[in-house]
Amino acid sequence: MLDWLKLSETVEKTGVPYATVNRYVKNHAKHLKLKKEHNIYYIHTDSLAVLEQIRNLYKDGNNEKQVDRELSATGIPITLDVMENEVTTLEKTMRNLHENLLSLHEKSEKQEQFNAELLQQLKKQQKYIDERLEERDKNLIIALREIAMTKEPKKKWWHFWK
């Protein structure tokens, strides 16, 4: 516990008032190495420099959001506290997402197979239609030729008096 200081010890080391340190801990905990045991906060000695930086940023007239932005911009790592039950919830959520993705992948493969079969069927139908149209056109041409052969040729109008 040599590296961890209670808030009261932090006040002695930094000279920052207790209420101010407490507010910094509440507002900027993600930038500080903190540990909480039985409602007592402990600050790691590595975070003392960050506390000083926070104090100076407030002295320069920055607000809470600006201080957070400035701390993030200077590369101070963000600490995330994750409780054990949150981890299991996250694992369940990730597992559900994975299962949903697999299900979607299977559905996608089935849809692709269905689309391929449908495309093949459409090609067959189009081929049938094209063949039927070609056959109809040939029959129509033959019928027109037969009609043209059986009719008497018309006289031209200038041959009318002959």
Contacts in CASP RR format, 6 or more apart in sequence:
PFRMAT RR
TARGET T0000
AUTHOR 0000-0000-0000
METHOD contacts of the structure
MODEL  1
MLDWLKLSETVEKTGVPYATVNRYVKNHAKHLKLKKEHNIYYIHTDSLAV
LEQIRNLYKDGNNEKQVDRELSATGIPITLDVMENEVTTLEKTMRNLHEN
LLSLHEKSEKQEQFNAELLQQLKKQQKYIDERLEERDKNLIIALREIAMT
KEPKKKWWHFWK
1 42 0 8 1.000
3 44 0 8 1.000
3 45 0 8 1.000
3 46 0 8 1.000
4 35 0 8 1.000
4 42 0 8 1.000
4 43 0 8 1.000
4 44 0 8 1.000
4 45 0 8 1.000
5 13 0 8 1.000
5 42 0 8 1.000
5 43 0 8 1.000
5 44 0 8 1.000
5 45 0 8 1.000
5 48 0 8 1.000
6 40 0 8 1.000
6 41 0 8 1.000
6 42 0 8 1.000
7 18 0 8 1.000
7 21 0 8 1.000
7 22 0 8 1.000
7 25 0 8 1.000
7 40 0 8 1.000
7 41 0 8 1.000
7 43 0 8 1.000
8 18 0 8 1.000
10 16 0 8 1.000
10 21 0 8 1.000
10 43 0 8 1.000
10 48 0 8 1.000
10 51 0 8 1.000
11 17 0 8 1.000
11 18 0 8 1.000
11 21 0 8 1.000
13 48 0 8 1.000
14 21 0 8 1.000
14 48 0 8 1.000
14 51 0 8 1.000
14 52 0 8 1.000
14 55 0 8 1.000
16 24 0 8 1.000
16 51 0 8 1.000
16 55 0 8 1.000
20 55 0 8 1.000
21 43 0 8 1.000
21 51 0 8 1.000
22 41 0 8 1.000
24 32 0 8 1.000
24 51 0 8 1.000
24 54 0 8 1.000
24 55 0 8 1.000
25 32 0 8 1.000
25 34 0 8 1.000
25 41 0 8 1.000
25 43 0 8 1.000
27 64 0 8 1.000
27 67 0 8 1.000
28 50 0 8 1.000
28 54 0 8 1.000
28 64 0 8 1.000
28 67 0 8 1.000
28 68 0 8 1.000
28 71 0 8 1.000
29 79 0 8 1.000
30 68 0 8 1.000
30 78 0 8 1.000
30 79 0 8 1.000
30 80 0 8 1.000
31 47 0 8 1.000
31 50 0 8 1.000
31 54 0 8 1.000
31 68 0 8 1.000
31 71 0 8 1.000
31 72 0 8 1.000
31 76 0 8 1.000
31 77 0 8 1.000
31 78 0 8 1.000
31 79 0 8 1.000
32 43 0 8 1.000
32 44 0 8 1.000
32 47 0 8 1.000
32 50 0 8 1.000
32 51 0 8 1.000
32 79 0 8 1.000
33 43 0 8 1.000
33 44 0 8 1.000
33 46 0 8 1.000
33 47 0 8 1.000
33 79 0 8 1.000
34 41 0 8 1.000
34 42 0 8 1.000
34 43 0 8 1.000
34 44 0 8 1.000
34 47 0 8 1.000
34 79 0 8 1.000
35 41 0 8 1.000
35 42 0 8 1.000
35 44 0 8 1.000
36 42 0 8 1.000
43 51 0 8 1.000
50 71 0 8 1.000
50 76 0 8 1.000
53 71 0 8 1.000
53 74 0 8 1.000
53 76 0 8 1.000
54 67 0 8 1.000
54 71 0 8 1.000
57 66 0 8 1.000
57 67 0 8 1.000
57 70 0 8 1.000
57 71 0 8 1.000
58 67 0 8 1.000
62 70 0 8 1.000
72 78 0 8 1.000
82 90 0 8 1.000
END
